[in-house]
């Protein structure tokens, strides 16, 4: 029966309309796979060369083991964000005499064939065949290499379980997010050296090769945990039963904001109640912690103004960039209905402007915590925030005029190219690289301070003139209304 499952999955793939469409998206995925493979291979050789040149290291393998925790943590987060959950249209099989365990095992076994399970080999194998073979005997080398391979599958099944749980419950998502932040903080502040502690696991395998059996046990436990999770949800009643919407927040107070309050309420409800925009919004919160990786203590090494500007752009503007990338395609599925309601195009643009401006201000205030690194954060992040609100918002509105593909709100956010078009890819260049081009030119001509003053001034001018600019774009969107409605229906 398992063979039949693979056959059915292949037929479903080849017969789907998606198989022959979105060739550009497939090309991009292939390019990214090759890019990440090449990057991992280069990092593997670079790390091997770096460790090989250090004569003060007694054990190169132990030094390599100390880096495994960083990769394992990054790999786990990357899997949770980007790895697809194993799926199959199993509903037709439930009334048939097919064991549910057979379906569950097929899903879990099929999930093993994933790019993320091959990617670590590009980093591990260069070190193994250049340095580890000279330090370890053949049986010990086999046990050590097996432990690293098995660690990949521990991460694989752990990521699947966490992702299933976080998709089902926000409590799991916030719990995992809090745990991740706590682990980073504990390791970053030196409270516990988690790099060394995690590396000791593999040092133990080197000292006692039989200890490698711990990893198959962990894989079996996680496999069983995932299987039980699936079995508990393989019932027609469970599938047909509508889940209660636990997000019963009252957004009626937004209606009192102004004439665009009604549309602002719709925007916030759309984000809060649908998976893809909600995930995009929550992922933007993670970028507030990006400064922990990007900035260094100025007492040790001076952080350049360019780096502060980059951090400010990412931290304060990530939500407006991810949200604006698909504006107004977020409303594509009900855009025809929206156009016949008593909602003016001006109100739609005003609500989007207010939402992006409010998010920039909130994330700016949160980013002020990095002032303990340098007081420059106060004015550099402020400059970038003003530019995002006063300039980038209207760049997003301008590019949104060419929006032609509706967004499926209940799909995942990470590595999802549904609704993507050339406009969505091109929006990155003026929004991100535009301010850096202006800053770089002015900094070269007249200095950093005047460059920041000009960027902030452009943002203030845009904020002051935003009523006029919104009126202009409202007319442009109204002119293209029928074309956009037709395109959204066809997508």
C-alpha positions as CSV (number, residue, x, y, z in Angstrom):
1,X,0.0,0.0,0.0
2,X,2.9,2.3,0.7
3,X,4.0,1.9,-2.9
4,X,0.5,2.9,-4.0
5,X,0.8,6.1,-1.9
6,X,3.9,7.1,-3.7
7,X,2.2,6.3,-7.0
8,X,-0.9,8.4,-6.1
9,X,1.3,11.3,-4.9
10,X,3.2,11.3,-8.2
11,X,0.0,11.2,-10.2
12,X,-1.4,14.1,-8.1
13,X,1.7,16.1,-8.8
14,X,1.9,15.5,-12.5
15,X,-1.8,16.1,-13.1
16,X,-2.1,19.3,-11.1
17,X,-2.2,22.6,-12.9
18,X,0.6,23.9,-10.7
19,X,3.0,21.3,-12.3
20,X,3.0,23.1,-15.6
21,X,2.8,26.7,-14.2
22,X,5.0,29.0,-12.2
23,X,8.2,28.0,-14.1
24,X,9.8,31.2,-12.9
25,X,9.2,30.2,-9.3
26,X,10.7,26.8,-9.9
27,X,13.7,28.3,-11.5
28,X,14.2,30.5,-8.5
29,X,13.9,27.5,-6.1
30,X,16.6,25.6,-8.1
31,X,18.8,28.7,-8.1
32,X,18.4,29.0,-4.3
33,X,19.2,25.3,-3.8
34,X,22.4,25.6,-5.8
35,X,23.3,28.9,-4.1
36,X,22.8,27.4,-0.6
37,X,24.7,24.3,-1.6
38,X,27.6,26.3,-2.9
39,X,27.6,28.6,0.2
40,X,27.6,25.5,2.5
41,X,30.5,24.0,0.6
42,X,32.5,27.2,0.7
43,X,31.8,27.5,4.5
44,X,32.9,23.9,4.9
45,X,36.2,24.3,3.2
46,X,36.8,27.7,4.9
47,X,36.1,26.3,8.4
48,X,38.4,23.3,7.6
49,X,41.2,25.6,6.4
50,X,40.8,27.9,9.4
51,X,41.0,25.0,11.9
52,X,43.8,23.4,10.0
53,X,46.0,26.5,10.2
54,X,45.6,26.8,14.0
55,X,48.5,25.0,15.6
56,X,47.4,25.8,19.2
57,X,44.3,23.5,18.9
58,X,44.9,20.1,20.4
59,X,41.9,18.4,18.8
60,X,40.5,19.7,15.5
61,X,37.4,17.4,15.9
62,X,36.6,18.9,19.4
63,X,36.9,22.4,17.9
64,X,34.6,21.4,15.1
65,X,32.1,20.0,17.5
66,X,31.9,23.3,19.4
67,X,30.4,24.8,16.2
68,X,27.7,22.2,15.8
69,X,25.3,23.9,18.2
70,X,25.2,27.1,16.2
71,X,24.5,25.2,13.0
72,X,21.9,22.9,14.7
73,X,20.0,25.9,16.1
74,X,20.1,27.8,12.9
75,X,19.0,24.7,11.0
76,X,16.1,24.1,13.3
77,X,14.8,27.6,13.0
78,X,15.3,27.6,9.2
79,X,13.3,24.3,9.0
80,X,10.4,25.6,11.1
81,X,10.2,28.7,8.9
82,X,10.8,27.2,5.5
83,X,10.4,23.4,5.4
84,X,7.1,22.1,4.1
85,X,5.0,19.8,6.3
86,X,4.5,16.3,4.8
87,X,1.0,16.2,3.3
88,X,-1.2,14.0,1.2
89,X,-4.9,14.2,0.3
90,X,-5.7,11.3,2.7
91,X,-9.4,12.0,3.3
92,X,-10.5,9.6,0.5
93,X,-8.5,6.8,2.1
94,X,-10.2,7.1,5.6
95,X,-13.4,5.3,4.8
96,X,-11.4,2.5,3.0
97,X,-9.8,-0.4,4.8
98,X,-6.4,1.3,4.9
99,X,-4.6,1.4,8.2
100,X,-4.1,4.9,9.5
101,X,-0.6,4.0,10.7
102,X,0.2,3.2,7.1
103,X,-0.8,6.7,6.0
104,X,1.0,8.3,8.9
105,X,4.2,6.4,8.3
106,X,4.1,7.2,4.6
107,X,3.9,10.9,5.4
108,X,6.8,10.7,7.9
109,X,9.0,8.5,5.6
110,X,8.4,10.7,2.6
111,X,9.4,13.8,4.5
112,X,13.0,12.5,4.8
113,X,13.6,13.2,1.1
114,X,14.2,16.9,1.7
115,X,16.9,19.4,0.6
116,X,17.6,20.5,4.2
117,X,18.7,16.9,5.0
118,X,21.3,17.0,2.3
119,X,22.6,20.6,2.8
120,X,24.7,19.9,6.0
121,X,26.7,17.3,4.2
122,X,28.3,20.1,2.1
123,X,29.8,21.5,5.4
124,X,30.6,18.2,7.1
125,X,32.3,16.2,4.4
126,X,35.2,18.6,3.6
127,X,36.2,18.6,7.3
128,X,35.8,14.9,7.5
129,X,38.0,13.9,4.6
130,X,40.7,16.6,5.2
131,X,41.2,16.7,9.0
132,X,39.0,14.2,10.8
133,X,40.4,11.2,9.0
134,X,43.9,12.1,10.2
135,X,42.8,12.4,13.8
136,X,40.3,9.5,14.4
137,X,40.6,5.8,13.8
138,X,38.2,4.3,11.3
139,X,35.6,2.9,13.8
140,X,35.6,6.2,15.8
141,X,35.4,8.2,12.6
142,X,32.4,6.2,11.5
143,X,30.6,6.6,14.8
144,X,31.3,10.4,14.9
145,X,30.2,10.9,11.3
146,X,27.0,8.8,12.0
147,X,26.2,10.9,15.0
148,X,26.3,14.1,12.9
149,X,24.2,12.5,10.2
150,X,21.6,11.3,12.7
151,X,21.6,14.7,14.4
152,X,20.2,16.0,11.1
153,X,17.2,13.7,11.3
154,X,16.7,14.6,14.9
155,X,16.3,18.2,13.8
156,X,14.1,17.1,10.9
157,X,11.5,15.3,13.0
158,X,11.7,17.9,15.9
159,X,11.1,20.7,13.4
160,X,8.1,18.9,11.9
161,X,6.5,18.3,15.3
162,X,7.1,21.9,16.4
163,X,5.7,23.3,13.2
164,X,2.6,21.1,13.4
165,X,2.0,22.3,17.0
166,X,2.7,26.0,16.2
167,X,0.4,25.9,13.2
168,X,-2.3,24.6,15.5
169,X,-1.8,26.7,18.5
170,X,-0.4,30.2,19.0
171,X,0.6,29.2,22.5
172,X,3.2,26.8,21.0
173,X,4.4,29.5,18.7
174,X,5.0,32.0,21.4
175,X,6.4,29.4,23.7
176,X,9.0,28.3,21.0
177,X,9.8,32.0,20.3
178,X,10.4,32.7,23.9
179,X,12.5,29.6,24.4
180,X,14.6,30.5,21.3
181,X,15.2,34.1,22.6
182,X,16.1,32.7,26.0
183,X,18.6,30.3,24.5
184,X,20.2,33.0,22.4
185,X,20.4,35.3,25.4
186,X,21.9,32.7,27.8
187,X,24.5,31.8,25.2
188,X,25.2,35.4,24.1
189,X,25.6,36.7,27.7
190,X,27.9,33.9,28.6
191,X,25.6,32.6,31.4
192,X,26.0,29.0,30.0
193,X,28.4,28.1,27.2
194,X,25.9,26.1,25.2
195,X,28.3,25.7,22.3
196,X,30.7,23.8,24.4
197,X,27.9,21.9,26.2
198,X,26.4,20.7,22.9
199,X,29.8,19.9,21.5
200,X,30.5,17.6,24.5
201,X,27.8,15.3,23.2
202,X,29.9,14.6,20.1
203,X,33.1,14.6,22.1
204,X,31.5,11.7,24.1
205,X,30.8,9.8,20.9
206,X,34.5,10.2,20.0
207,X,35.5,8.9,23.5
208,X,32.9,6.2,23.6
209,X,31.7,5.3,20.1
210,X,28.8,3.2,21.4
211,X,27.2,6.4,22.7
212,X,26.0,7.0,19.1
213,X,23.0,4.8,19.9
214,X,21.4,7.8,21.7
215,X,20.6,9.4,18.4
216,X,18.6,6.6,16.9
217,X,16.6,6.5,20.1
218,X,15.9,10.2,19.9
219,X,14.8,9.8,16.2
220,X,12.5,6.9,17.2
221,X,10.9,8.9,20.0
222,X,10.3,11.9,17.8
223,X,9.0,9.7,15.0
224,X,6.6,8.1,17.4
225,X,5.5,11.5,18.7
226,X,4.8,12.7,15.2
227,X,3.0,9.5,14.3
228,X,0.7,9.8,17.4
229,X,0.0,13.4,16.6
230,X,-1.1,12.4,13.1
231,X,-3.2,9.5,14.2
232,X,-5.1,11.6,16.7
233,X,-6.2,13.8,13.7
234,X,-7.0,11.1,11.1
235,X,-10.8,11.1,11.6
236,X,-13.4,12.5,9.3
237,X,-15.3,14.1,12.1
238,X,-12.1,15.8,13.2
239,X,-11.4,17.1,9.7
240,X,-14.9,18.2,8.9
241,X,-15.4,19.9,12.3
242,X,-14.8,23.6,12.1
243,X,-12.3,24.8,14.6
244,X,-13.4,27.5,17.0
245,X,-11.8,30.8,16.3
246,X,-10.0,31.6,19.5
247,X,-8.9,35.0,18.2
248,X,-11.9,36.9,19.4
249,X,-10.2,40.3,19.8
250,X,-12.5,43.3,19.5
251,X,-11.2,45.7,16.9
252,X,-14.3,48.0,16.9
253,X,-12.3,50.7,18.6
254,X,-10.4,51.2,15.3
255,X,-13.5,52.5,13.7
256,X,-13.1,55.7,15.8
257,X,-9.7,56.5,14.3
258,X,-11.1,58.5,11.5
259,X,-12.9,58.2,8.2
260,X,-10.7,55.3,7.2
261,X,-11.3,53.5,10.5
262,X,-13.7,51.0,8.9
263,X,-11.1,49.9,6.4
264,X,-8.4,49.9,9.0
265,X,-10.5,47.4,11.1
266,X,-10.8,45.2,8.0
267,X,-7.0,45.3,7.5
268,X,-6.3,44.3,11.1
269,X,-8.9,41.6,11.1
270,X,-7.5,40.2,7.9
271,X,-4.0,40.0,9.4
272,X,-5.2,38.6,12.8
273,X,-7.5,35.9,11.4
274,X,-5.6,34.5,8.4
275,X,-2.5,32.4,8.5
276,X,-0.3,34.0,5.8
277,X,-0.5,37.7,6.8
278,X,-0.5,36.7,10.5
279,X,2.7,34.7,10.1
280,X,4.3,37.5,8.1
281,X,3.5,39.9,10.9
282,X,4.8,37.6,13.6
283,X,8.0,36.9,11.7
284,X,8.6,40.7,11.5
285,X,8.8,40.6,15.3
286,X,11.7,38.3,15.2
287,X,13.7,40.9,13.3
288,X,13.7,43.2,16.3
289,X,16.3,40.8,17.7
290,X,18.4,41.1,14.5
291,X,20.5,43.8,16.2
292,X,21.9,41.1,18.6
293,X,23.6,39.5,15.6
294,X,24.3,42.6,13.5
295,X,25.6,45.0,16.1
296,X,28.7,44.5,18.2
297,X,29.7,46.2,21.5
298,X,31.2,49.5,20.5
299,X,33.8,49.1,23.3
300,X,35.3,46.2,21.4
301,X,34.7,47.3,17.8
302,X,33.2,50.4,16.4
303,X,29.9,49.8,14.5
304,X,29.8,51.8,11.3
305,X,26.9,54.1,10.5
306,X,26.1,52.0,7.5
307,X,25.5,48.9,9.7
308,X,23.3,50.9,12.1
309,X,21.3,52.1,9.0
310,X,21.0,48.6,7.7
311,X,19.8,47.4,11.1
312,X,17.3,50.2,11.4
313,X,15.9,49.5,7.9
314,X,15.4,45.9,8.7
315,X,14.1,46.3,12.3
316,X,11.7,49.2,11.8
317,X,10.6,48.5,8.3
318,X,10.3,44.7,8.0
319,X,6.5,44.6,8.6
320,X,5.8,47.4,6.1
321,X,8.1,45.7,3.6
322,X,6.4,42.2,3.9
323,X,2.9,43.7,4.1
324,X,3.5,46.2,1.3
325,X,5.1,43.6,-0.9
326,X,1.6,42.2,-1.6
327,X,-0.5,45.4,-1.3
328,X,-3.3,45.4,-2.4
329,X,-3.2,41.7,-3.3
330,X,-4.0,40.7,0.3
331,X,-7.6,41.7,-0.5
332,X,-7.5,40.1,-4.0
333,X,-10.0,37.3,-3.2
334,X,-12.7,39.7,-2.1
335,X,-11.5,42.8,-4.1
336,X,-14.5,42.8,-6.4
337,X,-16.8,42.8,-3.3
338,X,-14.8,45.5,-1.7
339,X,-15.1,47.7,-4.8
340,X,-18.9,47.7,-4.6
341,X,-19.0,48.5,-0.9
342,X,-19.3,52.0,0.5
343,X,-15.5,52.1,0.9
344,X,-13.6,54.8,-1.0
345,X,-10.3,54.0,-2.5
346,X,-8.8,56.8,-0.5
347,X,-9.9,55.1,2.7
348,X,-8.1,51.9,1.6
349,X,-4.9,53.7,1.0
350,X,-5.3,55.8,4.2
351,X,-5.7,52.6,6.3
352,X,-2.7,51.0,4.7
353,X,-0.6,54.1,5.3
354,X,-1.6,54.3,8.9
355,X,-0.9,50.6,9.5
356,X,2.6,50.8,8.0
357,X,3.3,54.1,9.8
358,X,2.2,52.7,13.1
359,X,4.2,49.6,12.7
360,X,7.4,51.6,11.9
361,X,6.9,53.8,15.0
362,X,6.3,50.8,17.3
363,X,9.3,48.9,16.0
364,X,11.4,52.0,16.2
365,X,10.6,52.3,19.9
366,X,11.4,48.7,20.5
367,X,14.7,49.1,18.7
368,X,15.8,51.8,21.1
369,X,16.9,49.1,23.5
370,X,20.1,48.9,21.3
371,X,21.1,52.3,22.7
372,X,23.1,50.4,25.3
373,X,25.4,49.5,22.3
374,X,25.6,53.0,20.9
375,X,23.6,56.2,21.3
376,X,23.7,56.5,17.5
377,X,20.8,54.1,17.4
378,X,18.5,57.0,18.5
379,X,18.9,59.2,15.5
380,X,19.9,56.7,12.8
381,X,16.9,54.5,13.4
382,X,14.7,57.6,13.6
383,X,16.0,58.8,10.2
384,X,15.3,55.4,8.6
385,X,11.9,55.2,10.2
386,X,10.9,58.6,8.9
387,X,12.1,57.6,5.4
388,X,10.2,54.4,5.6
389,X,6.9,56.2,6.5
390,X,7.3,59.2,4.3
391,X,8.9,57.7,1.1
392,X,8.9,53.9,1.1
393,X,5.1,53.8,1.8
394,X,4.4,55.7,-1.4
395,X,6.9,53.6,-3.4
396,X,4.9,50.6,-2.3
397,X,1.7,52.3,-3.4
398,X,3.2,53.0,-6.8
399,X,4.4,49.4,-7.3
400,X,1.0,48.1,-6.1
401,X,-0.6,49.7,-9.1
402,X,0.8,46.7,-11.1
403,X,-0.6,44.1,-8.7
404,X,-2.3,41.3,-10.7
405,X,-2.2,38.2,-8.6
406,X,-4.4,37.6,-5.5
407,X,-2.9,36.1,-2.4
408,X,-4.2,33.0,-0.7
409,X,-4.5,34.1,2.9
410,X,-4.5,30.6,4.5
411,X,-1.3,29.4,3.0
412,X,2.1,29.5,4.7
413,X,4.2,32.6,4.5
414,X,7.8,31.3,4.3
415,X,9.1,30.2,0.9
416,X,5.6,30.6,-0.6
417,X,5.7,32.0,-4.1
418,X,1.9,31.9,-4.6
419,X,0.8,35.4,-5.6
420,X,4.3,36.4,-6.6
421,X,5.0,38.4,-9.7
422,X,7.8,40.5,-11.2
423,X,6.4,43.5,-9.3
424,X,6.8,41.6,-5.9
425,X,10.4,40.8,-6.7
426,X,11.3,44.3,-7.9
427,X,9.8,46.0,-4.9
428,X,13.0,45.1,-3.0
429,X,15.2,47.3,-5.0
430,X,13.7,50.7,-4.5
431,X,12.5,50.1,-1.0
432,X,15.8,48.7,0.4
433,X,18.5,49.9,-2.0
434,X,17.0,53.3,-2.7
435,X,17.8,54.9,0.7
436,X,21.2,53.3,0.7
437,X,22.0,54.7,-2.7
438,X,20.9,58.2,-1.5
439,X,22.9,57.8,1.7
440,X,26.0,56.5,0.0
441,X,26.1,59.3,-2.5
442,X,25.4,62.1,0.0
443,X,27.8,60.6,2.6
444,X,30.6,60.6,-0.1
445,X,29.8,64.2,-1.2
446,X,29.0,66.0,2.1
447,X,29.4,63.6,5.0
448,X,27.3,61.2,7.1
449,X,25.4,63.7,9.2
450,X,24.1,65.7,6.3
451,X,23.2,62.4,4.5
452,X,21.1,61.3,7.5
453,X,19.5,64.8,7.7
454,X,18.5,64.6,4.0
455,X,17.0,61.1,4.4
456,X,15.0,62.2,7.5
457,X,14.0,65.4,5.7
458,X,12.6,63.5,2.7
459,X,10.6,61.3,5.1
460,X,9.2,64.4,6.9
461,X,8.2,66.0,3.6
462,X,6.4,62.8,2.6
463,X,4.6,62.6,5.9
464,X,3.5,66.3,5.6
465,X,2.3,65.8,2.0
466,X,0.7,62.4,2.6
467,X,-2.9,63.6,2.1
468,X,-2.1,65.0,-1.3
469,X,-0.1,61.9,-2.2
470,X,-2.9,59.6,-1.1
471,X,-5.4,61.6,-3.2
472,X,-3.1,61.1,-6.2
473,X,-2.7,57.4,-5.8
474,X,-6.4,57.0,-5.0
475,X,-7.2,58.4,-8.5
476,X,-4.6,56.1,-10.1
477,X,-6.0,53.0,-8.3
478,X,-9.6,54.0,-9.3
479,X,-8.6,54.2,-12.9
480,X,-7.1,50.7,-12.8
481,X,-9.9,49.2,-10.6
482,X,-11.5,47.2,-13.4
483,X,-8.2,45.8,-14.7
484,X,-7.2,44.7,-11.2
485,X,-10.6,43.1,-10.5
486,X,-10.3,41.1,-13.7
487,X,-6.7,40.1,-13.0
488,X,-7.5,38.9,-9.4
489,X,-10.5,36.9,-10.7
490,X,-8.2,35.2,-13.3
491,X,-5.4,34.4,-10.9
